[in-house]
Structures are given as structure tokens and as C-alpha cells.
């Protein structure tokens, strides 16, 4: 399961992906998607960003492109 989320975030490129879009597209619950995302953050594979009040995630290989 984590690889599905990581692949979706990587495919979103430098713009990243909103948590809401991730769990809807991957058919996860919001709680499940948030936990998977936080696990990937802890593993150093993605970074968490905030846009207004929405959680966004971006793959570390795209971080330099996004800033």
C-alpha cells in the first residue's frame, strides 16, 4: 500500500499532491492515507507542505523544483 501512495505522489511531480486527492484516487480512508503519508515522511521519501489549510505532499526528488 505505501508504494501505491508513493508512486502517486511521485507522478504528481513538482506540484505535489493534496492528501484529499490521494485518498480519493487511491480508495483509502482519510485516516489511512494520512498515516501512510506520515510514515513516508518519517522514512524521508516525501515532504509535507501546507497550502492554505490543505495538506500536500511532494516526493523528495521534486523538492528543489517546487521551491
N, C-alpha and C positions, 0 to 999 in steps of 0.2 A: 503493500500500500504506500509506504513512503516514497518509493520510486515513481509511482504514478504522479504524486503531487510534485516531486522534484522535477520530473520531466515537463509537467505543465508550466511550472514557474520558469524553467529554462527556455521553453518555447516562447514565452511572452517577451523575451528579450530584455532590452534596457528599460522598457516601460514598466516591467514587473507585472504582478497580478494581484488583484484585490482578493482578500480572503473570501468574500461573499461569492465572487465569480468562481473561485476554485471549488468551494464545496458544492455549489450548484452544478457545475460542469462535471465534477467527478462523482456525484451522487454520494457525498459524505454528509454527515450531520455537521452543524457548525462547530459543536464541541470537539468532534473527532478531527475535523480539519484544523482547528486551532492548535490542538495538541500535537498533531503531526508537524505542523509548521514550526511550532516552538522546538520540537525535537530536532528538526533540520537546522534551525538557528543555532541551537546548542552544539550541533555537530560541525558548525562552521560552513555549511553548504549554501545557506541563503541568509539574507539580512532582512530585518523587519523595518518597514518605513510606515509613516503615518501621512495620509493625505486628507486634510480636514479631520474628520473623525473616523476615517476608514483605515483598516489595517491592510497594508500592501506588503508583498514580499518580492524580493528580487534575488536572482541567483548571483553568487559572489563573482562569477566570471563576467557579469554585466554591470557591476557596481561602478566602475570607473566611467563607463559610457553614460550612466544615469546622472552623474553629478555635474 
